[in-house]
């Protein structure tokens, strides 16, 4: 018996409406309103395309093994550090102590002490200093960086790894699969690393032909280097030339501007623990991470600090809650620097409320974003920010301001801040594995405040009067891209 065209239309309508009715009841569960609205819009408008995309990328959860390992790691970290207090003795205010306690509750990591050996902000100096640190390694080197490329700028670092292996040092290296594969030299990078004796693995590999499949939109965005459990680097810089080797960037003279902080002290053990978990996820090898004894002088370079990991394995968005807590903490001054500032409702309300409370708020971003959709989504928030009183400084093009930090009340004794790999956007809050360093006391915040002045000297302030002159076409495009930013 054949089915006529009318019957096929009826069946299609039944399926279409069934998808829409089911989506309305299930999509909003556990999601923020903006994300739910965006996914429902996609499914209701194009159900046969929107539904498969939602099933593929609509959940912040990862495959069962990764989720289980992350939960087991969190429990282990909690047990190992159960006897360590929430924070070291100091002159911390109750409000800052409460943020440290929040972070520990969400990640199991307490606040400890650490020594700041410099916030490095010159791109080539960052690579050089990391190579020098590798040359001092005696036992092991742990490298975990989102984007890797062996090029004319990074050769000094990879040669340092080679020398380390020749000295008998164990070198372990992780880099993100999808994050790195579009850059020149990717196809030969693994062979070159193997040739110099480095043990390496891809993070979040997308290799279905090897039965290694995961959500294609997830990334491990962390950037850190650990030497012998004694010295560490973390921040926003990838291990690639500052032009990212792309022809369009080279032609435009576009270069990335980044920071990495160099640390020693008890804080290094926390970074090593995060690396050990990530290494196990990709290699199935358990690393024995020995907490070294650290005796830090009570000087200006000793900071109270705390590592805050985040990512799909954490269901409570630790980085977003930390950022919002710091924003709410600000009493006089708030400085935010991020290449991608796409806040959710809670962060937008926190920032604008800070302005209404009389806090002077500065937002540092790039004059021209390196990603079309992200750039327009970000600028869709400028109207509300400017109207509330936020001063927006755009770092002059063609440079991309890629540094990521927030500092509150930098010139007060009660200052607090955070720096790391996490952007202030919905991807970093829910989809990327990130690593952040929250700090109070010590000298890091003063150095970031000084760096802010240097960035502002190379920036143009965007005024509300100027922004109101933008075209209606620009407004429409910004708002369309704003919808896409919420698809999680």
CORJORA-V874820 format. One record per residue. N is the residue number from 1. PSI is psi in whole degrees, 0 to 359 (NA if undefined). OMEGA is omega in degrees with one decimal (NA if undefined). D_LAST is the distance of its C-alpha to the last C-alpha in whole Angstrom. Layout:
# CORJORA-V874820
N_PSI_OMEGA_D_LAST, N_PSI_OMEGA_D_LAST
This chain:
# CORJORA-V874820
1_126_-179.8_44, 2_152_178.3_42, 3_125_-178.0_39, 4_172_-175.7_40, 5_321_-179.7_37, 6_320_179.1_37, 7_319_177.9_36, 8_320_177.9_33, 9_319_179.7_32, 10_316_178.3_32, 11_317_179.4_30, 12_318_179.2_28, 13_322_179.4_27, 14_315_179.2_27, 15_317_-178.4_24, 16_309_-177.9_22, 17_329_177.5_23, 18_316_178.0_22, 19_315_-176.5_19, 20_318_-179.1_18, 21_316_178.5_20, 22_318_-178.5_18, 23_318_-178.4_15, 24_327_-177.8_16, 25_337_-173.8_17, 26_328_-176.0_14, 27_318_-176.6_11, 28_345_-174.1_11, 29_123_175.3_13, 30_13_-179.2_11, 31_152_175.2_9, 32_154_-174.4_10, 33_319_-178.3_11, 34_320_179.0_10, 35_316_179.1_6, 36_316_-178.7_9, 37_317_-178.4_11, 38_315_178.9_9, 39_319_178.5_8, 40_322_177.9_12, 41_317_179.5_13, 42_318_-177.4_12, 43_319_-179.1_13, 44_326_-178.8_16, 45_317_-177.6_17, 46_75_-172.0_17, 47_322_-175.9_17, 48_342_174.1_18, 49_317_-176.8_16, 50_321_-178.7_13, 51_312_177.3_13, 52_321_178.0_14, 53_319_179.4_10, 54_316_179.9_8, 55_329_-178.9_11, 56_321_-171.1_10, 57_6_-172.7_7, 58_351_-178.2_5, 59_138_177.6_7, 60_354_-177.5_7, 61_155_-178.7_10, 62_185_-178.8_13, 63_163_-169.9_16, 64_318_-177.4_18, 65_313_-178.6_21, 66_319_-179.7_18, 67_319_179.2_17, 68_315_-179.7_21, 69_319_-179.8_22, 70_318_178.8_20, 71_319_177.9_21, 72_321_178.9_25, 73_318_178.5_25, 74_318_179.4_24, 75_320_179.2_27, 76_316_178.2_29, 77_320_179.8_28, 78_318_-179.4_29, 79_316_-177.8_32, 80_324_-174.6_33, 81_21_-176.6_33, 82_328_-176.9_34, 83_351_-179.9_37, 84_132_179.9_36, 85_165_-179.2_36, 86_330_-178.3_33, 87_154_177.1_34, 88_162_176.8_37, 89_141_179.8_40, 90_191_-178.5_40, 91_42_-178.8_40, 92_143_176.7_37, 93_156_177.6_36, 94_327_-178.2_35, 95_318_178.1_32, 96_320_176.4_31, 97_321_-179.7_32, 98_327_178.2_29, 99_318_175.6_26, 100_320_178.9_28, 101_320_176.4_28, 102_310_-178.6_24, 103_319_-179.8_23, 104_319_179.4_26, 105_323_-175.1_25, 106_336_-174.2_21, 107_350_-179.7_22, 108_5_-177.8_26, 109_126_178.7_27, 110_168_171.2_30, 111_140_-179.9_31, 112_187_176.0_34, 113_157_176.4_36, 114_153_-179.5_35, 115_130_178.3_37, 116_122_176.9_36, 117_16_174.0_38, 118_136_170.2_36, 119_104_-175.7_33, 120_126_-175.3_33, 121_356_174.2_32, 122_124_-170.4_34, 123_311_-178.5_32, 124_327_177.3_35, 125_325_177.7_36, 126_310_-178.4_33, 127_317_-179.8_34, 128_314_-177.5_37, 129_323_177.2_37, 130_322_176.7_35, 131_319_178.0_37, 132_320_178.7_40, 133_320_177.0_38, 134_323_179.6_38, 135_342_178.7_42, 136_355_-176.1_42, 137_140_178.9_41, 138_335_-174.9_43, 139_307_-178.5_41, 140_158_174.5_38, 141_127_176.6_35, 142_123_-178.7_31, 143_127_175.2_29, 144_105_-175.2_25, 145_133_-174.3_24, 146_303_-178.0_20, 147_130_178.0_22, 148_137_172.4_26, 149_132_178.3_29, 150_101_-175.5_32, 151_189_-176.2_34, 152_333_179.5_37, 153_324_-174.9_35, 154_355_-178.5_34, 155_322_-179.7_37, 156_325_179.5_38, 157_314_-178.3_36, 158_328_175.2_36, 159_327_175.9_40, 160_321_175.2_39, 161_318_179.3_37, 162_315_179.4_40, 163_323_179.3_43, 164_315_178.7_41, 165_318_-179.7_41, 166_333_177.3_45, 167_356_-177.8_46, 168_10_178.7_44, 169_136_177.5_41, 170_122_-179.2_38, 171_120_176.7_35, 172_136_-173.2_32, 173_135_177.3_29, 174_138_170.1_25, 175_152_-174.4_23, 176_135_-177.0_20, 177_299_-177.0_20, 178_325_-179.2_18, 179_333_-173.5_18, 180_341_-164.8_22, 181_345_-176.8_23, 182_0_-174.8_23, 183_147_-178.0_26, 184_139_177.4_29, 185_357_-176.8_31, 186_319_-174.8_28, 187_332_-178.4_30, 188_357_-174.9_33, 189_314_-179.1_31, 190_316_179.8_31, 191_321_179.9_35, 192_321_177.8_36, 193_318_177.9_34, 194_321_-178.5_36, 195_329_-179.8_39, 196_5_173.5_40, 197_12_178.7_39, 198_134_173.4_35, 199_120_-172.2_33, 200_157_175.6_30, 201_151_172.3_27, 202_141_173.0_23, 203_136_-179.6_20, 204_55_-177.2_18, 205_141_177.2_20, 206_83_-174.4_19, 207_72_-177.2_22, 208_332_179.7_22, 209_346_173.9_26, 210_17_-177.9_27, 211_35_176.6_24, 212_89_-176.3_22, 213_142_175.4_18, 214_178_178.8_15, 215_128_-174.5_11, 216_349_-177.9_12, 217_2_179.5_9, 218_146_-179.9_10, 219_148_165.8_13, 220_104_-169.1_16, 221_8_-175.0_16, 222_151_176.5_20, 223_111_178.9_23, 224_152_178.3_26, 225_131_-177.6_30, 226_129_-177.3_32, 227_112_172.9_36, 228_18_-177.4_38, 229_10_-175.7_36, 230_327_-176.7_38, 231_142_-178.1_36, 232_155_173.6_32, 233_143_172.4_30, 234_158_-179.8_27, 235_222_-172.0_25, 236_353_-171.4_23, 237_135_170.7_25, 238_165_179.5_25, 239_78_-178.1_28, 240_156_177.8_28, 241_149_-175.1_30, 242_347_174.0_29, 243_352_-174.1_29, 244_18_169.4_27, 245_8_-178.3_30, 246_139_-173.8_28, 247_319_-179.5_31, 248_321_178.9_29, 249_316_-179.5_29, 250_318_179.1_32, 251_321_-178.1_34, 252_352_-175.9_32, 253_28_-176.3_33, 254_128_178.3_30, 255_150_-179.3_29, 256_143_178.0_27, 257_122_-170.8_28, 258_171_173.4_27, 259_149_169.0_28, 260_139_177.9_29, 261_140_-179.8_31, 262_128_-170.3_33, 263_155_165.6_34, 264_175_-178.7_36, 265_191_-174.6_37, 266_336_-178.2_36, 267_333_-177.1_32, 268_325_179.8_32, 269_324_178.9_32, 270_318_177.0_29, 271_320_-179.9_27, 272_324_178.1_29, 273_318_179.3_28, 274_319_177.8_24, 275_317_-178.0_26, 276_320_178.2_28, 277_313_-179.6_24, 278_323_178.5_23, 279_317_179.6_26, 280_320_-179.9_26, 281_326_-175.8_23, 282_338_-172.8_24, 283_343_-172.6_28, 284_16_178.4_29, 285_127_176.9_31, 286_124_177.6_32, 287_139_174.2_33, 288_106_-178.6_35, 289_111_-179.4_34, 290_124_178.0_37, 291_114_-178.3_37, 292_154_174.1_40, 293_131_-179.4_42, 294_129_177.6_41, 295_101_-175.0_44, 296_132_174.9_43, 297_143_179.5_45, 298_80_-175.2_44, 299_182_-178.1_44, 300_334_-177.3_42, 301_0_175.9_40, 302_121_-176.7_39, 303_150_167.1_36, 304_123_-172.6_34, 305_164_-174.7_31, 306_132_175.2_28, 307_133_179.2_25, 308_96_174.3_22, 309_155_177.3_19, 310_165_-179.7_16, 311_184_-176.4_13, 312_334_178.4_11, 313_348_176.2_15, 314_118_-173.6_15, 315_358_-173.3_13, 316_10_177.9_15, 317_65_-176.1_13, 318_321_-177.5_17, 319_320_178.3_16, 320_315_-179.5_15, 321_323_177.5_18, 322_312_178.6_20, 323_312_-178.7_19, 324_322_179.3_20, 325_319_178.6_23, 326_318_178.6_24, 327_316_178.6_24, 328_333_-179.1_25, 329_330_-174.1_28, 330_133_179.5_29, 331_328_-175.0_33, 332_319_-172.8_34, 333_138_177.0_32, 334_127_179.6_28, 335_127_178.9_27, 336_130_178.7_24, 337_121_-178.8_23, 338_138_176.2_20, 339_334_-178.4_20, 340_101_179.6_16, 341_95_179.2_16, 342_83_-171.7_13, 343_153_168.9_14, 344_182_-175.3_12, 345_320_-176.3_14, 346_320_-179.8_16, 347_319_178.4_17, 348_318_178.4_18, 349_322_179.5_20, 350_316_-178.4_22, 351_312_-178.9_22, 352_325_176.8_24, 353_323_176.6_26, 354_318_177.5_27, 355_315_-178.5_29, 356_338_175.6_30, 357_355_179.4_32, 358_7_177.7_34, 359_135_174.7_32, 360_116_-173.6_32, 361_125_175.1_28, 362_133_174.9_28, 363_122_179.6_25, 364_122_-179.7_25, 365_178_177.0_23, 366_148_175.6_24, 367_322_178.8_26, 368_119_-178.1_25, 369_155_179.8_21, 370_351_179.2_21, 371_126_-172.9_18, 372_304_-175.1_19, 373_317_-179.4_15, 374_319_-179.7_14, 375_316_179.4_18, 376_323_177.2_18, 377_318_179.7_15, 378_314_-176.0_16, 379_346_176.7_20, 380_344_179.4_18, 381_352_-174.5_19, 382_323_-177.7_22, 383_308_-178.9_24, 384_322_-179.5_23, 385_313_-179.1_24, 386_320_179.7_27, 387_329_178.7_28, 388_340_179.5_28, 389_5_176.6_30, 390_134_174.9_27, 391_118_-176.3_29, 392_121_178.7_27, 393_123_-177.8_29, 394_113_-179.7_28, 395_131_-166.7_29, 396_137_175.9_31, 397_155_9.5_30, 398_12_-179.2_30, 399_149_177.1_29, 400_114_178.3_25, 401_102_-172.5_25, 402_357_178.1_23, 403_149_-175.5_24, 404_111_176.5_22, 405_160_174.0_23, 406_134_174.3_24, 407_138_-179.7_28, 408_129_177.9_29, 409_56_-172.9_33, 410_340_-176.9_34, 411_11_178.1_37, 412_162_177.3_38, 413_345_-176.4_39, 414_33_-173.9_36, 415_157_178.9_33, 416_151_-178.8_30, 417_175_178.3_27, 418_143_172.4_25, 419_161_179.1_24, 420_213_-176.1_22, 421_348_-170.9_19, 422_124_168.9_16, 423_171_175.2_16, 424_64_179.2_15, 425_171_-172.7_11, 426_333_176.2_8, 427_314_179.9_8, 428_328_-179.4_11, 429_326_-171.7_10, 430_337_-170.7_7, 431_330_-177.1_7, 432_144_164.3_11, 433_121_-176.8_14, 434_164_175.1_16, 435_126_-178.0_20, 436_153_177.5_21, 437_113_174.6_25, 438_139_-176.8_26, 439_153_172.7_30, 440_158_-173.9_32, 441_173_179.0_36, 442_202_-169.2_37, 443_0_-176.4_37, 444_316_-176.1_34, 445_322_177.3_33, 446_321_178.3_36, 447_322_176.6_35, 448_325_176.6_32, 449_320_177.7_33, 450_319_177.5_36, 451_323_177.6_33, 452_318_178.6_32, 453_321_178.1_35, 454_320_178.3_35, 455_318_-178.5_32, 456_328_178.5_33, 457_340_179.5_36, 458_19_-175.5_34, 459_164_175.2_32, 460_131_179.7_33, 461_131_177.2_32, 462_123_-179.2_30, 463_158_178.6_32, 464_321_179.0_31, 465_316_178.9_34, 466_319_-177.1_33, 467_327_179.6_29, 468_349_179.7_30, 469_357_-178.3_32, 470_156_-174.6_29, 471_161_176.6_29, 472_329_176.6_28, 473_319_178.1_26, 474_319_178.8_24, 475_316_-178.5_23, 476_314_-178.2_22, 477_318_177.6_20, 478_315_-176.0_19, 479_325_176.8_17, 480_315_-179.5_16, 481_333_177.2_14, 482_323_176.9_13, 483_318_-176.9_11, 484_333_-177.6_9, 485_338_-176.4_8, 486_0_-177.1_6, 487_100_179.1_4, 488_NA_NA_0
